[in-house]
Amino acid sequence: MRAAARALLWPAVAAALAFALLVGLGVWQLRRLDEKEALIARIEQRASEAAQAIPPQDEWPALRPENYDFKRVRATGRFVAGRDALIFAPPPEGASREPGYLALTPFALAQGGVVLVDRGFLPGSQAADASLRAAPSGELAFEALMRAPQGRNFFTPADEPKKGVFYTRDPAAIAAALGQTAAAPFTLSLLAPLAGDGLRPIPQGAPSIVNNHLSYAITWFGLALSLLVIFALYAGGALGRSK
């Protein structure tokens, strides 16, 4: 009996370490859940507030993304004709099942400077349709959400600036490829289609942020509990055989 108990020592240590790791991961996901819920609440509040004027051009270098992302603003100016870029994207809810692109067009602000405007989603099969990609002409005024640049990771494909195709929302890189100077370090996402704009807008009015942290936490805690049950059965069997 004592030999069997000694034989269980290292398996018990390994199980305890694995249990502690799994519980730690579950606790970490709960902390991430609190952070994500606070972020979602902040974003929804910003998107629902009354639109404000876009910060003037001389303030752009000092802007911090966490302070303006999803902020609702008013813009007045004109689209730069014949210039746009596409950002590869999954289809927004209700648009289509086909992946496609976000169409970004430079917009010369009446107050000075240029900002890239996300005018909506185009399924991949329609991305070459010039009539859909053509921006409305004349002076326009609209409300939109300020969006911060997107980061890249190891799996992000390389951009194709010569083709006008990009894989992240990177205002600096896209503006440079379009030959636009004095471009804003943020983009704007339309809240509603513009007159004469054939693109289907992305439903940005109620921002959708993925929040799976609770399910992840339940998974980790469930694995920890399963580990305890499996070890208990294993230990009970081992001790039973030693009698």
Secondary structure, DSSP 8 states (H G I E B T S, - for coil): -HHHHHHTHHHHHHHHHHHHHHHHHHHHHHHHHHHHHHHHHHHHHHHHS--EE---GGGGGG--HHHHTT-EEEEEEEE-TT--EEEEE---TTT-SS-EEEEEEEEEETTSSEEEEEEEEEEGGGTT-HHHH----S-EEEEEEEE------TT----BGGGTEESS--HHHHHHHTT--SEEEEEEEESS--TT--SB----SS------HHHHHHHHHHHHHHHHHHHHHHHHHHHHHH-
